[in-house]
Structures are given as structure tokens and as C-alpha cells.
Amino acid sequence: MRKLIIVVTILSFLNLIGCYYQEQMNPSDYAFDEKSTMEVTTKDTVYNFSGDDYYMINDTLIGKASISLDARTTIQYHFDIPIEDIEEVEVERTDVLATVLITFGVVVGVFFVGFLDL
């Protein structure tokens, strides 16, 4: 029973092992059509966008935002950020191959240790 608890605990921690990182880049290096979570830094403001909160038209990044006034009233608005005003873009990414390899390695390691104790 003790082995089972250890194996289940180790496997439950695999949710926390994902190879997740943030990449900083210049606006000219980034294609704004990925729909990933990003942080845009301009001269005076830092904007945080989730996947569907922004889109690109010509050389302008258009963001969607909303303000909740009370429990039932929400105001939505759009704002424009010209690409030349953007100083830095930070994008959240996940390395799927590394995550799969780490997960596979941990699972194989747990089963290997389990068979050694037999």
C-alpha cells in the first residue's frame, strides 16, 4: 500500500513539471497572430493580453478590454497600440516535447523502482 501511495503522489506532481517558460523578444521578431498569452511593454504602460484579447491590423495591435462596473454591467472597449510604440513583447510558451519526455522518464523511473523492490 505504501508503494501505491508513493507512486500516486509522484504521478500527481507531474502536473507541475510542464516545461513552461516566458520568452522576451523585440516586436519585429514576433508574429502577433499566435493567440498566446503575452505582455506588451510600451514607453509608459505594460499591457497583459490573453489569447483572444488582441488582434493585428496592418501595423497596429488592437486590444480588447473590459471594466466591470457592478455585478451585471460590464463595459468593453478597444484600444490601439502602434507597433513602433512597442518596446518589448514577452510571450508565454510551453515546450510540449520536453514535457512529454520528462513525464515519460518519471513514469518509467517509478515503474523501474517499483520492480526493483519485488
N, CA, C and O atoms as a GROMACS GRO file, in nm:
protein
  472
    1MET      N    1   0.082  -0.120   0.000
    1MET     CA    2   0.000   0.000   0.000
    1MET      C    3   0.087   0.126   0.000
    1MET      O    4   0.053   0.227  -0.063
    2ARG      N    5   0.199   0.119   0.071
    2ARG     CA    6   0.289   0.235   0.079
    2ARG      C    7   0.345   0.271  -0.058
    2ARG      O    8   0.356   0.388  -0.093
    3LYS      N    9   0.380   0.167  -0.136
    3LYS     CA   10   0.432   0.192  -0.271
    3LYS      C   11   0.327   0.260  -0.358
    3LYS      O   12   0.359   0.352  -0.435
    4LEU      N   13   0.204   0.217  -0.346
    4LEU     CA   14   0.097   0.275  -0.425
    4LEU      C   15   0.078   0.423  -0.392
    4LEU      O   16   0.059   0.504  -0.482
    5ILE      N   17   0.084   0.457  -0.266
    5ILE     CA   18   0.071   0.598  -0.225
    5ILE      C   19   0.188   0.680  -0.281
    5ILE      O   20   0.168   0.792  -0.327
    6ILE      N   21   0.309   0.625  -0.277
    6ILE     CA   22   0.425   0.696  -0.329
    6ILE      C   23   0.412   0.716  -0.479
    6ILE      O   24   0.440   0.825  -0.530
    7VAL      N   25   0.371   0.613  -0.551
    7VAL     CA   26   0.357   0.622  -0.697
    7VAL      C   27   0.249   0.724  -0.733
    7VAL      O   28   0.269   0.805  -0.823
    8VAL      N   29   0.135   0.720  -0.666
    8VAL     CA   30   0.028   0.814  -0.695
    8VAL      C   31   0.071   0.956  -0.663
    8VAL      O   32   0.038   1.049  -0.737
    9THR      N   33   0.144   0.976  -0.556
    9THR     CA   34   0.193   1.110  -0.520
    9THR      C   35   0.290   1.161  -0.626
    9THR      O   36   0.281   1.277  -0.666
   10ILE      N   37   0.381   1.079  -0.670
   10ILE     CA   38   0.478   1.121  -0.772
   10ILE      C   39   0.406   1.152  -0.903
   10ILE      O   40   0.436   1.253  -0.967
   11LEU      N   41   0.312   1.069  -0.943
   11LEU     CA   42   0.239   1.094  -1.067
   11LEU      C   43   0.152   1.219  -1.058
   11LEU      O   44   0.131   1.287  -1.158
   12SER      N   45   0.102   1.249  -0.939
   12SER     CA   46   0.019   1.370  -0.925
   12SER      C   47   0.103   1.496  -0.936
   12SER      O   48   0.051   1.602  -0.972
   13PHE      N   49   0.231   1.487  -0.906
   13PHE     CA   50   0.318   1.603  -0.920
   13PHE      C   51   0.359   1.630  -1.065
   13PHE      O   52   0.420   1.732  -1.093
   14LEU      N   53   0.326   1.540  -1.156
   14LEU     CA   54   0.360   1.560  -1.296
   14LEU      C   55   0.288   1.681  -1.356
   14LEU      O   56   0.333   1.736  -1.456
   15ASN      N   57   0.177   1.722  -1.296
   15ASN     CA   58   0.110   1.844  -1.342
   15ASN      C   59   0.199   1.966  -1.326
   15ASN      O   60   0.186   2.062  -1.402
   16LEU      N   61   0.287   1.963  -1.230
   16LEU     CA   62   0.371   2.078  -1.200
   16LEU      C   63   0.501   2.079  -1.279
   16LEU      O   64   0.577   2.175  -1.271
   17ILE      N   65   0.528   1.974  -1.355
   17ILE     CA   66   0.656   1.960  -1.422
   17ILE      C   67   0.656   2.019  -1.563
   17ILE      O   68   0.762   2.023  -1.625
   18GLY      N   69   0.546   2.064  -1.614
   18GLY     CA   70   0.539   2.112  -1.752
   18GLY      C   71   0.649   2.210  -1.786
   18GLY      O   72   0.678   2.300  -1.707
   19CYS      N   73   0.709   2.195  -1.900
   19CYS     CA   74   0.817   2.284  -1.943
   19CYS      C   75   0.754   2.412  -1.997
   19CYS      O   76   0.724   2.425  -2.115
   20TYR      N   77   0.735   2.504  -1.907
   20TYR     CA   78   0.665   2.628  -1.934
   20TYR      C   79   0.765   2.741  -1.915
   20TYR      O   80   0.835   2.745  -1.814
   21TYR      N   81   0.772   2.833  -2.010
   21TYR     CA   82   0.868   2.941  -1.999
   21TYR      C   83   0.813   3.066  -2.064
   21TYR      O   84   0.715   3.061  -2.139
   22GLN      N   85   0.876   3.178  -2.035
   22GLN     CA   86   0.840   3.305  -2.096
   22GLN      C   87   0.958   3.352  -2.180
   22GLN      O   88   1.073   3.346  -2.138
   23GLU      N   89   0.927   3.397  -2.298
   23GLU     CA   90   1.030   3.440  -2.392
   23GLU      C   91   1.014   3.588  -2.422
   23GLU      O   92   0.906   3.634  -2.460
   24GLN      N   93   1.122   3.663  -2.403
   24GLN     CA   94   1.120   3.806  -2.434
   24GLN      C   95   1.177   3.827  -2.573
   24GLN      O   96   1.275   3.763  -2.611
   25MET      N   97   1.115   3.918  -2.648
   25MET     CA   98   1.162   3.942  -2.784
   25MET      C   99   1.126   4.082  -2.828
   25MET      O  100   1.044   4.149  -2.766
   26ASN      N  101   1.187   4.124  -2.934
   26ASN     CA  102   1.152   4.252  -2.995
   26ASN      C  103   1.024   4.236  -3.075
   26ASN      O  104   0.994   4.127  -3.123
   27PRO      N  105   0.947   4.344  -3.089
   27PRO     CA  106   0.822   4.332  -3.166
   27PRO      C  107   0.844   4.289  -3.310
   27PRO      O  108   0.757   4.225  -3.369
   28SER      N  109   0.957   4.323  -3.368
   28SER     CA  110   0.982   4.284  -3.508
   28SER      C  111   1.007   4.134  -3.521
   28SER      O  112   0.991   4.079  -3.630
   29ASP      N  113   1.045   4.066  -3.411
   29ASP     CA  114   1.071   3.922  -3.414
   29ASP      C  115   0.947   3.837  -3.388
   29ASP      O  116   0.952   3.716  -3.404
   30TYR      N  117   0.837   3.899  -3.348
   30TYR     CA  118   0.720   3.824  -3.304
   30TYR      C  119   0.607   3.838  -3.404
   30TYR      O  120   0.576   3.947  -3.451
   31ALA      N  121   0.545   3.726  -3.437
   31ALA     CA  122   0.426   3.727  -3.523
   31ALA      C  123   0.304   3.734  -3.431
   31ALA      O  124   0.280   3.642  -3.353
   32PHE      N  125   0.228   3.842  -3.439
   32PHE     CA  126   0.119   3.867  -3.346
   32PHE      C  127  -0.007   3.786  -3.374
   32PHE      O  128  -0.113   3.820  -3.322
   33ASP      N  129   0.001   3.684  -3.455
   33ASP     CA  130  -0.117   3.605  -3.485
   33ASP      C  131  -0.117   3.470  -3.415
   33ASP      O  132  -0.189   3.380  -3.458
   34GLU      N  133  -0.039   3.453  -3.309
   34GLU     CA  134  -0.032   3.325  -3.239
   34GLU      C  135  -0.144   3.302  -3.140
   34GLU      O  136  -0.176   3.187  -3.110
   35LYS      N  137  -0.205   3.406  -3.089
   35LYS     CA  138  -0.313   3.397  -2.990
   35LYS      C  139  -0.267   3.331  -2.860
   35LYS      O  140  -0.341   3.254  -2.800
   36SER      N  141  -0.145   3.361  -2.818
   36SER     CA  142  -0.096   3.312  -2.690
   36SER      C  143  -0.097   3.427  -2.589
   36SER      O  144  -0.110   3.544  -2.627
   37THR      N  145  -0.084   3.394  -2.463
   37THR     CA  146  -0.080   3.495  -2.359
   37THR      C  147   0.049   3.574  -2.370
   37THR      O  148   0.157   3.515  -2.382
   38MET      N  149   0.039   3.706  -2.367
   38MET     CA  150   0.160   3.787  -2.383
   38MET      C  151   0.150   3.915  -2.301
   38MET      O  152   0.043   3.958  -2.260
   39GLU      N  153   0.267   3.973  -2.278
   39GLU     CA  154   0.279   4.101  -2.210
   39GLU      C  155   0.351   4.197  -2.304
   39GLU      O  156   0.461   4.168  -2.352
   40VAL      N  157   0.288   4.311  -2.331
   40VAL     CA  158   0.343   4.410  -2.423
   40VAL      C  159   0.385   4.531  -2.342
   40VAL      O  160   0.306   4.586  -2.265
   41THR      N  161   0.511   4.573  -2.359
   41THR     CA  162   0.563   4.689  -2.287
   41THR      C  163   0.581   4.804  -2.385
   41THR      O  164   0.649   4.790  -2.487
   42THR      N  165   0.518   4.917  -2.353
   42THR     CA  166   0.538   5.039  -2.431
   42THR      C  167   0.616   5.136  -2.344
   42THR      O  168   0.660   5.101  -2.235
   43LYS      N  169   0.634   5.258  -2.392
   43LYS     CA  170   0.713   5.356  -2.317
   43LYS      C  171   0.652   5.388  -2.180
   43LYS      O  172   0.725   5.412  -2.084
   44ASP      N  173   0.520   5.388  -2.172
   44ASP     CA  174   0.456   5.431  -2.048
   44ASP      C  175   0.364   5.328  -1.983
   44ASP      O  176   0.318   5.350  -1.871
   45THR      N  177   0.334   5.216  -2.049
   45THR     CA  178   0.236   5.121  -1.998
   45THR      C  179   0.278   4.978  -2.029
   45THR      O  180   0.348   4.952  -2.126
   46VAL      N  181   0.234   4.886  -1.944
   46VAL     CA  182   0.252   4.743  -1.966
   46VAL      C  183   0.112   4.683  -1.982
   46VAL      O  184   0.029   4.695  -1.892
   47TYR      N  185   0.087   4.617  -2.094
   47TYR     CA  186  -0.041   4.555  -2.123
   47TYR      C  187  -0.027   4.404  -2.113
   47TYR      O  188   0.071   4.348  -2.161
   48ASN      N  189  -0.124   4.338  -2.050
   48ASN     CA  190  -0.129   4.192  -2.045
   48ASN      C  191  -0.247   4.144  -2.126
   48ASN      O  192  -0.361   4.186  -2.103
   49PHE      N  193  -0.221   4.055  -2.223
   49PHE     CA  194  -0.324   4.004  -2.310
   49PHE      C  195  -0.334   3.853  -2.296
   49PHE      O  196  -0.232   3.784  -2.291
   50SER      N  197  -0.455   3.802  -2.288
   50SER     CA  198  -0.475   3.657  -2.300
   50SER      C  199  -0.502   3.625  -2.447
   50SER      O  200  -0.505   3.716  -2.530
   51GLY      N  201  -0.521   3.500  -2.479
   51GLY     CA  202  -0.524   3.454  -2.617
   51GLY      C  203  -0.614   3.526  -2.714
   51GLY      O  204  -0.572   3.555  -2.825
   52ASP      N  205  -0.737   3.555  -2.676
   52ASP     CA  206  -0.831   3.614  -2.771
   52ASP      C  207  -0.855   3.762  -2.746
   52ASP      O  208  -0.952   3.818  -2.798
   53ASP      N  209  -0.769   3.827  -2.668
   53ASP     CA  210  -0.791   3.968  -2.634
   53ASP      C  211  -0.720   4.065  -2.728
   53ASP      O  212  -0.723   4.186  -2.704
   54TYR      N  213  -0.656   4.016  -2.832
   54TYR     CA  214  -0.584   4.107  -2.922
   54TYR      C  215  -0.586   4.052  -3.064
   54TYR      O  216  -0.605   3.933  -3.088
   55TYR      N  217  -0.567   4.143  -3.157
   55TYR     CA  218  -0.551   4.105  -3.297
   55TYR      C  219  -0.473   4.214  -3.367
   55TYR      O  220  -0.457   4.324  -3.314
   56MET      N  221  -0.425   4.184  -3.485
   56MET     CA  222  -0.335   4.272  -3.558
   56MET      C  223  -0.403   4.318  -3.686
   56MET      O  224  -0.456   4.237  -3.762
   57ILE      N  225  -0.402   4.448  -3.711
   57ILE     CA  226  -0.449   4.505  -3.837
   57ILE      C  227  -0.340   4.600  -3.884
   57ILE      O  228  -0.306   4.696  -3.816
   58ASN      N  229  -0.287   4.572  -4.002
   58ASN     CA  230  -0.175   4.649  -4.060
   58ASN      C  231  -0.060   4.654  -3.960
   58ASN      O  232  -0.010   4.548  -3.921
   59ASP      N  233  -0.018   4.771  -3.917
   59ASP     CA  234   0.092   4.784  -3.820
   59ASP      C  235   0.041   4.828  -3.684
   59ASP      O  236   0.111   4.900  -3.612
   60THR      N  237  -0.079   4.786  -3.648
   60THR     CA  238  -0.138   4.826  -3.521
   60THR      C  239  -0.190   4.704  -3.447
   60THR      O  240  -0.262   4.622  -3.503
   61LEU      N  241  -0.153   4.694  -3.322
   61LEU     CA  242  -0.204   4.589  -3.234
   61LEU      C  243  -0.328   4.644  -3.165
   61LEU      O  244  -0.322   4.747  -3.098
   62ILE      N  245  -0.440   4.576  -3.182
   62ILE     CA  246  -0.565   4.623  -3.125
   62ILE      C  247  -0.602   4.528  -3.011
   62ILE      O  248  -0.616   4.407  -3.030
   63GLY      N  249  -0.618   4.585  -2.894
   63GLY     CA  250  -0.651   4.506  -2.776
   63GLY      C  251  -0.793   4.528  -2.733
   63GLY      O  252  -0.849   4.636  -2.751
   64LYS      N  253  -0.853   4.424  -2.675
   64LYS     CA  254  -0.988   4.433  -2.621
   64LYS      C  255  -0.978   4.427  -2.469
   64LYS      O  256  -0.904   4.345  -2.414
   65ALA      N  257  -1.052   4.513  -2.402
   65ALA     CA  258  -1.052   4.515  -2.256
   65ALA      C  259  -1.194   4.535  -2.207
   65ALA      O  260  -1.282   4.578  -2.283
   66SER      N  261  -1.217   4.503  -2.082
   66SER     CA  262  -1.348   4.524  -2.023
   66SER      C  263  -1.332   4.570  -1.879
   66SER      O  264  -1.238   4.533  -1.810
   67ILE      N  265  -1.425   4.652  -1.837
   67ILE     CA  266  -1.429   4.702  -1.700
   67ILE      C  267  -1.564   4.665  -1.641
   67ILE      O  268  -1.668   4.694  -1.700
   68SER      N  269  -1.563   4.602  -1.524
   68SER     CA  270  -1.688   4.568  -1.457
   68SER      C  271  -1.728   4.683  -1.366
   68SER      O  272  -1.656   4.720  -1.274
   69LEU      N  273  -1.844   4.739  -1.392
   69LEU     CA  274  -1.895   4.847  -1.310
   69LEU      C  275  -1.968   4.794  -1.187
   69LEU      O  276  -1.954   4.848  -1.077
   70ASP      N  277  -2.045   4.689  -1.205
   70ASP     CA  278  -2.110   4.620  -1.094
   70ASP      C  279  -2.132   4.475  -1.136
   70ASP      O  280  -2.072   4.429  -1.233
   71ALA      N  281  -2.215   4.403  -1.064
   71ALA     CA  282  -2.232   4.260  -1.091
   71ALA      C  283  -2.292   4.231  -1.228
   71ALA      O  284  -2.267   4.125  -1.285
   72ARG      N  285  -2.370   4.324  -1.283
   72ARG     CA  286  -2.436   4.299  -1.410
   72ARG      C  287  -2.388   4.386  -1.525
   72ARG      O  288  -2.420   4.358  -1.641
   73THR      N  289  -2.312   4.491  -1.497
   73THR     CA  290  -2.274   4.586  -1.602
   73THR      C  291  -2.124   4.577  -1.630
   73THR      O  292  -2.041   4.593  -1.541
   74THR      N  293  -2.093   4.552  -1.755
   74THR     CA  294  -1.954   4.546  -1.799
   74THR      C  295  -1.941   4.630  -1.925
   74THR      O  296  -2.020   4.618  -2.018
   75ILE      N  297  -1.840   4.715  -1.926
   75ILE     CA  298  -1.813   4.798  -2.044
   75ILE      C  299  -1.693   4.739  -2.117
   75ILE      O  300  -1.587   4.719  -2.057
   76GLN      N  301  -1.709   4.713  -2.245
   76GLN     CA  302  -1.598   4.663  -2.326
   76GLN      C  303  -1.552   4.773  -2.420
   76GLN      O  304  -1.633   4.848  -2.475
   77TYR      N  305  -1.421   4.782  -2.439
   77TYR     CA  306  -1.366   4.882  -2.529
   77TYR      C  307  -1.241   4.827  -2.597
   77TYR      O  308  -1.184   4.727  -2.553
   78HIS      N  309  -1.202   4.892  -2.705
   78HIS     CA  310  -1.084   4.855  -2.783
   78HIS      C  311  -0.983   4.969  -2.776
   78HIS      O  312  -1.021   5.086  -2.769
   79PHE      N  313  -0.857   4.935  -2.777
   79PHE     CA  314  -0.753   5.037  -2.783
   79PHE      C  315  -0.646   4.994  -2.882
   79PHE      O  316  -0.625   4.875  -2.905
   80ASP      N  317  -0.580   5.092  -2.940
   80ASP     CA  318  -0.481   5.068  -3.045
   80ASP      C  319  -0.341   5.093  -2.992
   80ASP      O  320  -0.317   5.190  -2.919
   81ILE      N  321  -0.249   5.005  -3.028
   81ILE     CA  322  -0.107   5.024  -2.996
   81ILE      C  323  -0.029   5.011  -3.126
   81ILE      O  324  -0.021   4.901  -3.180
   82PRO      N  325   0.028   5.119  -3.177
   82PRO     CA  326   0.111   5.108  -3.297
   82PRO      C  327   0.236   5.023  -3.268
   82PRO      O  328   0.293   5.032  -3.160
   83ILE      N  329   0.276   4.943  -3.364
   83ILE     CA  330   0.391   4.853  -3.345
   83ILE      C  331   0.518   4.932  -3.311
   83ILE      O  332   0.600   4.884  -3.233
   84GLU      N  333   0.534   5.049  -3.369
   84GLU     CA  334   0.656   5.126  -3.341
   84GLU      C  335   0.661   5.176  -3.196
   84GLU      O  336   0.769   5.213  -3.149
   85ASP      N  337   0.548   5.178  -3.125
   85ASP     CA  338   0.546   5.219  -2.984
   85ASP      C  339   0.578   5.104  -2.889
   85ASP      O  340   0.604   5.127  -2.771
   86ILE      N  341   0.577   4.981  -2.938
   86ILE     CA  342   0.603   4.864  -2.854
   86ILE      C  343   0.754   4.847  -2.837
   86ILE      O  344   0.828   4.837  -2.935
   87GLU      N  345   0.797   4.842  -2.712
   87GLU     CA  346   0.940   4.824  -2.684
   87GLU      C  347   0.977   4.678  -2.667
   87GLU      O  348   1.086   4.636  -2.709
   88GLU      N  349   0.888   4.599  -2.606
   88GLU     CA  350   0.921   4.460  -2.578
   88GLU      C  351   0.794   4.376  -2.572
   88GLU      O  352   0.689   4.424  -2.530
   89VAL      N  353   0.805   4.251  -2.613
   89VAL     CA  354   0.696   4.156  -2.606
   89VAL      C  355   0.745   4.035  -2.528
   89VAL      O  356   0.852   3.981  -2.557
   90GLU      N  357   0.668   3.992  -2.429
   90GLU     CA  358   0.701   3.872  -2.352
   90GLU      C  359   0.588   3.772  -2.371
   90GLU      O  360   0.473   3.800  -2.338
   91VAL      N  361   0.621   3.655  -2.424
   91VAL     CA  362   0.520   3.556  -2.463
   91VAL      C  363   0.536   3.432  -2.375
   91VAL      O  364   0.648   3.388  -2.350
   92GLU      N  365   0.424   3.377  -2.330
   92GLU     CA  366   0.425   3.253  -2.254
   92GLU      C  367   0.418   3.136  -2.351
   92GLU      O  368   0.332   3.133  -2.440
   93ARG      N  369   0.507   3.040  -2.334
   93ARG     CA  370   0.513   2.924  -2.423
   93ARG      C  371   0.528   2.796  -2.342
   93ARG      O  372   0.569   2.798  -2.226
   94THR      N  373   0.495   2.684  -2.406
   94THR     CA  374   0.511   2.553  -2.346
   94THR      C  375   0.588   2.466  -2.443
   94THR      O  376   0.554   2.459  -2.561
   95ASP      N  377   0.690   2.399  -2.394
   95ASP     CA  378   0.767   2.306  -2.476
   95ASP      C  379   0.706   2.167  -2.460
   95ASP      O  380   0.733   2.099  -2.361
   96VAL      N  381   0.626   2.127  -2.555
   96VAL     CA  382   0.549   2.003  -2.545
   96VAL      C  383   0.642   1.882  -2.545
   96VAL      O  384   0.621   1.789  -2.467
   97LEU      N  385   0.742   1.880  -2.631
   97LEU     CA  386   0.831   1.765  -2.640
   97LEU      C  387   0.906   1.742  -2.508
   97LEU      O  388   0.914   1.629  -2.460
   98ALA      N  389   0.959   1.847  -2.450
   98ALA     CA  390   1.029   1.833  -2.322
   98ALA      C  391   0.935   1.787  -2.211
   98ALA      O  392   0.974   1.707  -2.126
   99THR      N  393   0.813   1.835  -2.211
   99THR     CA  394   0.716   1.793  -2.111
   99THR      C  395   0.684   1.645  -2.124
   99THR      O  396   0.679   1.573  -2.025
  100VAL      N  397   0.664   1.599  -2.248
  100VAL     CA  398   0.634   1.457  -2.270
  100VAL      C  399   0.753   1.371  -2.230
  100VAL      O  400   0.735   1.266  -2.168
  101LEU      N  401   0.875   1.413  -2.265
  101LEU     CA  402   0.994   1.334  -2.231
  101LEU      C  403   1.015   1.327  -2.080
  101LEU      O  404   1.050   1.221  -2.027
  102ILE      N  405   0.996   1.437  -2.010
  102ILE     CA  406   1.011   1.436  -1.864
  102ILE      C  407   0.906   1.347  -1.800
  102ILE      O  408   0.937   1.268  -1.711
  103THR      N  409   0.782   1.359  -1.845
  103THR     CA  410   0.675   1.276  -1.791
  103THR      C  411   0.702   1.128  -1.816
  103THR      O  412   0.686   1.046  -1.725
  104PHE      N  413   0.742   1.094  -1.937
  104PHE     CA  414   0.774   0.955  -1.970
  104PHE      C  415   0.890   0.905  -1.884
  104PHE      O  416   0.886   0.792  -1.834
  105GLY      N  417   0.993   0.987  -1.866
  105GLY     CA  418   1.107   0.947  -1.784
  105GLY      C  419   1.070   0.923  -1.639
  105GLY      O  420   1.119   0.828  -1.578
  106VAL      N  421   0.984   1.007  -1.583
  106VAL     CA  422   0.943   0.990  -1.444
  106VAL      C  423   0.858   0.863  -1.430
  106VAL      O  424   0.877   0.787  -1.335
  107VAL      N  425   0.767   0.840  -1.523
  107VAL     CA  426   0.682   0.721  -1.516
  107VAL      C  427   0.766   0.594  -1.528
  107VAL      O  428   0.748   0.500  -1.451
  108VAL      N  429   0.859   0.592  -1.623
  108VAL     CA  430   0.947   0.475  -1.638
  108VAL      C  431   1.033   0.456  -1.513
  108VAL      O  432   1.053   0.344  -1.467
  109GLY      N  433   1.083   0.566  -1.458
  109GLY     CA  434   1.163   0.557  -1.336
  109GLY      C  435   1.084   0.503  -1.218
  109GLY      O  436   1.136   0.422  -1.141
  110VAL      N  437   0.959   0.546  -1.204
  110VAL     CA  438   0.876   0.497  -1.093
  110VAL      C  439   0.849   0.348  -1.109
  110VAL      O  440   0.857   0.273  -1.012
  111PHE      N  441   0.816   0.305  -1.231
  111PHE     CA  442   0.792   0.162  -1.252
  111PHE      C  443   0.919   0.080  -1.235
  111PHE      O  444   0.914  -0.032  -1.184
  112PHE      N  445   1.033   0.134  -1.275
  112PHE     CA  446   1.160   0.064  -1.258
  112PHE      C  447   1.192   0.045  -1.110
  112PHE      O  448   1.233  -0.063  -1.068
  113VAL      N  449   1.174   0.150  -1.031
  113VAL     CA  450   1.196   0.140  -0.887
  113VAL      C  451   1.097   0.044  -0.826
  113VAL      O  452   1.132  -0.031  -0.734
  114GLY      N  453   0.973   0.044  -0.874
  114GLY     CA  454   0.874  -0.050  -0.822
  114GLY      C  455   0.910  -0.194  -0.848
  114GLY      O  456   0.887  -0.280  -0.763
  115PHE      N  457   0.969  -0.224  -0.967
  115PHE     CA  458   1.007  -0.360  -0.998
  115PHE      C  459   1.134  -0.402  -0.926
  115PHE      O  460   1.154  -0.522  -0.905
  116LEU      N  461   1.220  -0.310  -0.887
  116LEU     CA  462   1.340  -0.344  -0.812
  116LEU      C  463   1.307  -0.396  -0.672
  116LEU      O  464   1.380  -0.479  -0.618
  117ASP      N  465   1.198  -0.348  -0.614
  117ASP     CA  466   1.161  -0.388  -0.478
  117ASP      C  467   1.089  -0.522  -0.473
  117ASP      O  468   1.060  -0.572  -0.364
  118LEU      N  469   1.060  -0.582  -0.589
  118LEU     CA  470   0.988  -0.710  -0.587
  118LEU      C  471   1.074  -0.819  -0.542
  118LEU      O  472   1.029  -0.934  -0.534
   0.00000   0.00000   0.00000
